[in-house]
Amino acid sequence: MNIYDILCMPLQEVVPLGITVVFSFIFGSCLGSFLNVCIWRIPLGESVVIVPSHCPKCNHKIRWFDNVPVIGFLALGGKCRDCKAPISPRYIIMELLVGALFTLQAVNIWHNGVEVHALIAVIILLSVAVPCAFIDVEHRKLPDKLTYFGMISGVLYNWVFIVHPAKSHPDSLLLSLIGLAAGLIGLGVFAGITGKLMKKRTLGAGDVKYAGFVGALTGLPGVLVTLLLGSILAIAGYLLLRKKYFKDGYVPFGTFLGIAVYITYMLLWTRI
């Protein structure tokens, strides 16, 4: 049995639930630590790979043992080892958050007898949805680096693995491409029509590309459910928070789409 065969087995047949929970949280918190770097550097145009982790205040390189998710922050007392400048609590919050989000999806996959490779899809989903959610709130944009990565990764994932309800690799790839096209064209047309009717831009190009990413990863049903749920959440969020956060009328649609696609994926694993 090779690695590909193992990835195509139900997760519950490969590892017990307890091990799934522990290792999922460890991996998820490590992913959250990396996504912290993406949220900080991508809007600035900096590399997230080449440049080593460093303190933004004193520019000292962060030691590997201080980079251990959650433990490193607690051991340092939330301060830089060199200059003693406070470290934003967002770092440990992000590590705990992504760790919990990844674990929740992994447990859902385990209980529903879904294949191990579904964890790869969750990695792709969180790698795009989480940083996009925070960057859209802070910088009011959805970086092409993330949405293009999501579209390409989504298509490749569906090509390499046979993703339900497809019965073959070509079918799985075709469903992904249909979802990609539906996301791009559907939201693009909607943005154009609403823009003309309201005589102002209602959705940005980043939102359209984000819909393409969702379609590539989840297929046609997934992108439709995500866009519908994301729209409902965005409207509700605007009505509840407009006086405090959305006074200028800007709503970070990418943030609400991130929540929606996460929930949609939870539903997809149940085979409903």
C-alpha positions as CSV (number, residue, x, y, z in Angstrom):
1,M,0.0,0.0,0.0
2,N,1.4,3.4,-1.0
3,I,0.8,6.9,0.3
4,Y,-1.8,7.6,-2.3
5,D,-3.8,4.6,-1.2
6,I,-3.7,5.6,2.4
7,L,-4.9,9.2,1.5
8,C,-7.9,7.6,-0.2
9,M,-8.9,5.6,2.8
10,P,-11.5,6.8,5.4
11,L,-9.7,8.8,8.1
12,Q,-11.3,6.7,10.8
13,E,-9.7,3.6,9.4
14,V,-6.2,5.1,9.5
15,V,-6.0,6.7,12.9
16,P,-8.1,6.7,16.1
17,L,-10.2,9.8,17.0
18,G,-8.0,10.8,19.9
19,I,-4.8,10.9,17.8
20,T,-6.8,12.8,15.1
21,V,-7.7,15.5,17.6
22,V,-4.2,15.9,19.1
23,F,-2.3,16.0,15.9
24,S,-4.9,18.1,14.1
25,F,-4.7,20.8,16.8
26,I,-0.8,20.7,16.7
27,F,-0.8,21.0,12.9
28,G,-3.6,23.6,12.9
29,S,-1.7,25.8,15.4
30,C,1.4,25.6,13.3
31,L,-0.6,26.5,10.2
32,G,-2.1,29.4,12.2
33,S,1.4,30.6,13.0
34,F,2.3,30.7,9.3
35,L,-0.9,32.4,8.4
36,N,-0.1,35.1,10.9
37,V,3.0,35.8,8.8
38,C,0.9,35.9,5.6
39,I,-1.6,38.4,7.1
40,W,1.3,40.7,8.1
41,R,3.5,40.4,5.1
42,I,1.3,39.9,2.0
43,P,-0.3,43.4,2.1
44,L,3.2,44.8,2.4
45,G,4.5,42.9,-0.6
46,E,7.0,41.0,1.5
47,S,8.0,37.3,1.0
48,V,6.4,34.8,3.4
49,V,9.1,32.2,2.7
50,I,12.5,33.8,2.1
51,V,12.6,36.4,4.9
52,P,13.0,34.7,8.3
53,S,10.7,35.6,11.2
54,H,11.8,38.7,13.0
55,C,10.6,41.2,15.5
56,P,8.9,44.2,13.7
57,K,10.2,46.5,16.4
58,C,13.9,45.7,16.7
59,N,14.2,43.5,13.6
60,H,16.0,40.7,15.5
61,K,15.6,37.2,14.1
62,I,13.2,35.2,16.2
63,R,14.8,32.0,17.5
64,W,13.2,28.7,16.5
65,F,12.2,27.7,20.0
66,D,10.4,31.1,20.4
67,N,8.4,30.3,17.2
68,V,6.8,27.2,18.7
69,P,3.0,27.9,18.4
70,V,1.2,29.0,21.6
71,I,4.1,27.7,23.9
72,G,6.5,30.3,22.5
73,F,4.2,33.2,23.1
74,L,3.4,32.0,26.7
75,A,7.1,31.4,27.5
76,L,8.0,34.9,26.4
77,G,5.2,36.4,28.3
78,G,4.0,38.1,25.2
79,K,7.2,40.2,24.7
80,C,10.1,40.1,22.3
81,R,13.1,38.3,23.9
82,D,15.5,41.0,22.7
83,C,13.8,44.4,22.9
84,K,11.0,43.5,25.3
85,A,8.4,45.1,23.0
86,P,4.9,43.6,23.4
87,I,3.9,41.0,20.9
88,S,0.3,41.4,19.6
89,P,-2.0,38.9,21.2
90,R,-3.4,38.3,17.7
91,Y,-0.5,35.8,17.2
92,I,-1.5,33.4,19.9
93,I,-5.2,34.0,19.2
94,M,-4.6,33.0,15.5
95,E,-2.7,29.9,16.5
96,L,-5.5,28.8,18.8
97,L,-8.2,29.7,16.4
98,V,-6.8,27.9,13.3
99,G,-5.9,25.0,15.5
100,A,-9.5,24.7,16.7
101,L,-10.9,25.3,13.2
102,F,-8.7,22.6,11.7
103,T,-9.5,20.1,14.5
104,L,-13.2,20.7,14.1
105,Q,-13.1,19.9,10.4
106,A,-10.8,16.9,11.0
107,V,-13.2,15.4,13.7
108,N,-16.2,16.0,11.3
109,I,-14.3,14.2,8.5
110,W,-13.5,11.3,10.9
111,H,-17.1,10.9,12.1
112,N,-18.5,10.9,8.5
113,G,-16.0,8.4,7.1
114,V,-14.5,10.8,4.6
115,E,-11.1,10.0,3.1
116,V,-7.8,11.2,4.6
117,H,-7.1,13.5,1.6
118,A,-10.0,15.7,2.7
119,L,-7.5,17.2,5.2
120,I,-5.6,18.6,2.3
121,A,-8.7,20.4,1.2
122,V,-9.1,21.9,4.7
123,I,-5.5,23.1,4.5
124,I,-6.2,24.8,1.2
125,L,-9.5,26.3,2.6
126,L,-8.0,27.7,5.8
127,S,-4.8,28.9,4.0
128,V,-7.0,31.2,1.8
129,A,-10.1,31.9,3.9
130,V,-8.3,32.9,7.2
131,P,-5.8,35.4,5.9
132,C,-8.3,36.9,3.4
133,A,-10.8,37.4,6.2
134,F,-8.3,39.4,8.3
135,I,-6.7,41.3,5.4
136,D,-10.1,42.3,4.0
137,V,-11.1,43.8,7.3
138,E,-7.8,45.7,7.8
139,H,-6.8,46.6,4.3
140,R,-10.0,46.3,2.4
141,K,-8.7,44.0,-0.3
142,L,-8.4,40.3,-1.2
143,P,-4.8,39.6,-2.4
144,D,-4.5,38.0,-5.8
145,K,-1.7,35.8,-4.4
146,L,-4.2,34.1,-2.1
147,T,-7.2,33.8,-4.4
148,Y,-5.0,32.6,-7.3
149,F,-3.4,30.1,-5.0
150,G,-6.8,28.9,-4.0
151,M,-8.1,28.5,-7.5
152,I,-5.0,26.6,-8.7
153,S,-4.8,24.4,-5.6
154,G,-8.6,23.7,-5.7
155,V,-8.4,22.5,-9.3
156,L,-5.3,20.4,-8.7
157,Y,-6.8,18.8,-5.6
158,N,-9.9,17.8,-7.4
159,W,-7.8,16.4,-10.3
160,V,-5.5,14.3,-8.2
161,F,-8.2,12.9,-6.0
162,I,-11.7,11.7,-6.8
163,V,-13.9,14.0,-4.7
164,H,-17.5,13.2,-4.0
165,P,-19.9,13.0,-5.9
166,A,-17.5,12.4,-8.8
167,K,-16.8,8.8,-9.9
168,S,-13.5,9.3,-11.7
169,H,-10.6,11.7,-12.0
170,P,-11.9,13.4,-15.2
171,D,-15.3,13.9,-13.6
172,S,-13.8,15.3,-10.4
173,L,-11.7,17.8,-12.5
174,L,-14.7,18.8,-14.6
175,L,-16.8,19.5,-11.6
176,S,-14.0,21.7,-10.2
177,L,-13.7,23.6,-13.4
178,I,-17.5,24.1,-13.6
179,G,-17.5,25.4,-10.0
180,L,-14.6,27.7,-10.9
181,A,-16.4,29.1,-13.9
182,A,-19.6,29.5,-12.0
183,G,-18.0,31.4,-9.2
184,L,-16.1,33.8,-11.5
185,I,-18.9,34.3,-14.1
186,G,-21.8,34.2,-11.7
187,L,-20.5,36.7,-9.2
188,G,-18.9,38.8,-12.0
189,V,-22.2,39.2,-13.8
190,F,-24.0,39.9,-10.5
191,A,-21.4,42.6,-9.6
192,G,-21.9,44.2,-13.0
193,I,-25.7,44.3,-12.9
194,T,-25.9,45.6,-9.3
195,G,-23.2,48.1,-10.0
196,K,-25.2,49.6,-12.9
197,L,-28.4,49.6,-11.0
198,M,-26.9,51.3,-7.9
199,K,-24.5,53.4,-10.0
200,K,-21.6,52.5,-7.9
201,R,-19.2,49.5,-7.4
202,T,-20.9,46.9,-5.2
203,L,-18.3,44.1,-5.4
204,G,-14.6,44.2,-6.1
205,A,-12.5,42.1,-8.4
206,G,-11.1,40.3,-5.4
207,D,-14.6,39.2,-4.4
208,V,-15.1,37.7,-7.8
209,K,-11.8,35.8,-7.7
210,Y,-12.6,34.6,-4.2
211,A,-15.8,33.1,-5.6
212,G,-13.7,31.4,-8.2
213,F,-11.5,29.8,-5.5
214,V,-14.6,28.6,-3.6
215,G,-16.0,27.0,-6.8
216,A,-12.7,25.4,-7.7
217,L,-12.4,23.8,-4.3
218,T,-16.0,22.9,-3.6
219,G,-17.7,22.6,-7.0
220,L,-21.0,24.0,-8.2
221,P,-23.2,23.2,-5.2
222,G,-20.5,24.4,-2.8
223,V,-20.0,27.8,-4.4
224,L,-23.8,28.4,-4.7
225,V,-24.3,27.6,-1.0
226,T,-21.3,29.6,0.0
227,L,-22.4,32.7,-1.9
228,L,-25.9,32.5,-0.6
229,L,-24.8,32.0,3.0
230,G,-22.1,34.6,2.7
231,S,-24.5,37.2,1.4
232,I,-26.9,36.5,4.3
233,L,-24.1,36.8,6.8
234,A,-22.8,40.0,5.2
235,I,-26.3,41.6,5.3
236,A,-26.8,40.6,8.9
237,G,-23.3,41.8,9.8
238,Y,-23.9,45.1,8.2
239,L,-27.2,45.7,9.9
240,L,-25.8,44.7,13.3
241,L,-22.5,46.5,13.1
242,R,-22.9,49.3,10.7
243,K,-22.9,52.1,13.3
244,K,-19.6,50.9,14.8
245,Y,-17.6,49.3,12.0
246,F,-19.3,50.0,8.6
247,K,-20.0,53.7,8.9
248,D,-18.6,54.3,5.4
249,G,-20.8,51.6,3.9
250,Y,-17.8,49.2,3.1
251,V,-18.5,45.6,4.1
252,P,-15.6,43.1,4.0
253,F,-17.4,40.5,1.9
254,G,-14.4,38.3,1.9
255,T,-14.6,37.9,5.7
256,F,-18.2,36.7,5.5
257,L,-17.4,34.4,2.6
258,G,-14.7,32.9,4.7
259,I,-17.1,32.0,7.4
260,A,-19.6,30.7,4.8
261,V,-17.2,28.5,3.0
262,Y,-16.0,27.0,6.3
263,I,-19.6,26.1,7.3
264,T,-20.4,24.9,3.7
265,Y,-17.4,22.5,3.9
266,M,-18.7,21.1,7.2
267,L,-22.0,20.3,5.5
268,L,-20.3,18.8,2.4
269,W,-18.5,16.2,4.5
270,T,-21.8,14.9,5.8
271,R,-22.6,13.9,2.2
272,I,-25.9,15.8,2.4
